[in-house]
Amino acid sequence: MKTTLVLIGKTDNKHISACINDYVERISHYMPFDITTLPDIKNTKNLTEEQQKEQEGKAIMKLLQPSDYVVLLDEHGKELRSIEFAQWIEKKQITARRLIFIIGGPYGFSPTLYQRANELLSLSRLTFSHQMVRLIFTEQIYRACTIIKGEPYHHE
């Protein structure tokens, strides 16, 4: 199974970016994983929040294949403990060809993306910056990989 994390806009903080890259490299020892970064929408000052979400949604939809299992990282999604997330990924490895996680732009997702999504997951009830969500989520993917393999990275 190929797993992709889709992002809108570059990770601006070089320290966060370095940490994300470290986890991406670690994850690649366990499964095919990559990050696709779409460019920020231009001239957002002239767009409403809804228009911005629509443009981001159209750009993301172009990346998706009909058979993809699409998961939006959304504050209203289901919360899983790390072990539950690892079990969830393990099941998806059997049933999905491509697993696509999406972190939306600053205003969330378009209605089109919500309709296309197979599932919504939330990292926490806490609010994190979009930059930090990227790091936290890649760490959780790595943690899930080590849990699946029975390695000692995660402690109960």
C-alpha positions as CSV (number, residue, x, y, z in Angstrom):
1,M,0.0,0.0,0.0
2,K,1.2,3.4,-0.9
3,T,0.6,6.2,1.7
4,T,0.6,9.9,0.8
5,L,0.1,12.9,2.9
6,V,-1.2,15.9,0.9
7,L,-0.5,19.4,2.2
8,I,-1.4,22.9,1.0
9,G,1.6,25.2,1.0
10,K,5.2,24.6,2.1
11,T,6.3,24.0,5.7
12,D,7.7,27.5,6.5
13,N,9.6,26.7,9.7
14,K,13.0,25.0,8.8
15,H,13.2,23.2,12.1
16,I,9.7,21.7,11.7
17,S,10.6,20.8,8.1
18,A,13.8,19.0,9.2
19,C,11.9,17.0,11.8
20,I,9.2,16.1,9.2
21,N,11.8,15.0,6.7
22,D,13.5,12.8,9.4
23,Y,10.2,11.0,10.1
24,V,9.5,10.6,6.4
25,E,12.9,8.9,6.0
26,R,12.2,6.7,9.0
27,I,8.7,5.7,7.7
28,S,10.2,4.8,4.3
29,H,11.9,1.8,6.0
30,Y,8.5,0.4,6.8
31,M,6.2,1.3,3.9
32,P,6.0,3.5,0.8
33,F,5.3,7.0,2.1
34,D,5.6,10.4,0.6
35,I,4.3,14.0,1.0
36,T,2.7,15.9,-1.8
37,T,2.8,19.7,-1.3
38,L,0.4,21.7,-3.4
39,P,1.2,25.4,-3.8
40,D,-0.7,28.0,-1.8
41,I,-3.6,29.6,-3.6
42,K,-2.6,32.9,-5.1
43,N,-4.4,36.2,-4.4
44,T,-6.2,35.0,-1.4
45,K,-6.9,38.6,-0.3
46,N,-9.4,38.7,-3.2
47,L,-11.1,35.5,-2.2
48,T,-13.7,34.6,0.4
49,E,-12.9,31.6,2.7
50,E,-15.3,29.5,0.7
51,Q,-13.7,30.4,-2.6
52,Q,-10.3,29.6,-1.1
53,K,-11.5,26.2,0.1
54,E,-13.1,25.5,-3.3
55,Q,-9.8,26.3,-5.2
56,E,-7.8,24.1,-2.8
57,G,-10.4,21.3,-3.1
58,K,-10.2,21.4,-6.9
59,A,-6.4,21.1,-6.7
60,I,-6.6,18.2,-4.3
61,M,-9.3,16.4,-6.3
62,K,-7.0,16.4,-9.3
63,L,-4.5,14.2,-7.4
64,L,-7.1,11.6,-6.3
65,Q,-7.9,8.3,-8.1
66,P,-11.3,6.7,-7.8
67,S,-9.9,3.8,-5.9
68,D,-8.0,5.9,-3.3
69,Y,-9.0,5.6,0.3
70,V,-9.1,9.3,1.3
71,V,-8.8,10.5,4.9
72,L,-9.3,14.1,5.9
73,L,-7.5,15.3,9.1
74,D,-10.3,17.3,10.5
75,E,-11.2,18.6,14.0
76,H,-14.6,16.8,13.7
77,G,-13.1,13.4,12.9
78,K,-12.7,10.3,14.9
79,E,-10.0,10.4,17.6
80,L,-7.8,7.3,17.9
81,R,-5.2,6.3,20.4
82,S,-1.8,5.5,18.9
83,I,-2.3,1.8,19.2
84,E,-5.8,2.0,17.6
85,F,-4.3,4.1,14.8
86,A,-1.6,1.5,14.2
87,Q,-4.3,-1.2,14.0
88,W,-6.3,1.0,11.7
89,I,-3.3,1.4,9.4
90,E,-2.6,-2.3,9.5
91,K,-6.2,-3.1,8.3
92,K,-5.9,-0.4,5.5
93,Q,-2.7,-2.1,4.3
94,I,-4.8,-5.1,3.5
95,T,-7.7,-3.3,1.8
96,A,-6.4,-0.1,0.2
97,R,-4.0,0.3,-2.7
98,R,-3.4,4.0,-2.0
99,L,-4.1,5.6,1.3
100,I,-4.3,9.4,1.1
101,F,-4.3,11.6,4.2
102,I,-5.1,15.3,3.6
103,I,-4.3,18.3,5.8
104,G,-6.4,21.2,4.4
105,G,-5.7,24.9,4.2
106,P,-6.4,27.4,6.9
107,Y,-10.1,27.3,6.5
108,G,-10.6,23.6,6.2
109,F,-12.0,21.6,3.3
110,S,-14.5,22.2,0.5
111,P,-17.8,20.4,0.5
112,T,-16.6,18.4,-2.5
113,L,-13.7,17.0,-0.5
114,Y,-15.9,16.1,2.4
115,Q,-18.1,14.2,0.0
116,R,-15.1,12.4,-1.5
117,A,-13.6,11.5,1.8
118,N,-13.9,7.9,3.1
119,E,-13.2,9.0,6.7
120,L,-12.3,11.9,8.9
121,L,-9.7,11.6,11.6
122,S,-8.8,14.1,14.3
123,L,-5.4,14.3,16.0
124,S,-6.7,15.9,19.2
125,R,-9.4,18.2,20.5
126,L,-6.6,20.7,20.9
127,T,-5.9,23.2,18.1
128,F,-2.5,23.1,16.5
129,S,-0.9,25.2,13.8
130,H,-1.0,23.7,10.3
131,Q,2.8,23.6,10.5
132,M,2.8,21.6,13.8
133,V,0.0,19.2,12.5
134,R,2.3,18.1,9.8
135,L,5.0,17.1,12.2
136,I,2.7,15.5,14.8
137,F,1.0,13.5,12.1
138,T,4.2,12.2,10.5
139,E,5.4,11.2,13.9
140,Q,2.2,9.3,14.5
141,I,2.6,7.5,11.2
142,Y,6.1,6.5,12.3
143,R,4.9,5.5,15.7
144,A,2.2,3.3,14.1
145,C,4.8,1.6,11.9
146,T,6.9,0.7,15.0
147,I,3.8,-0.5,16.9
148,I,2.9,-2.8,13.9
149,K,6.4,-4.2,13.9
150,G,6.5,-4.6,17.7
151,E,9.4,-2.3,18.1
152,P,10.1,-0.5,21.4
153,Y,9.5,3.1,20.3
154,H,6.0,3.2,21.8
155,H,5.6,2.5,25.5
156,E,2.2,1.6,27.2
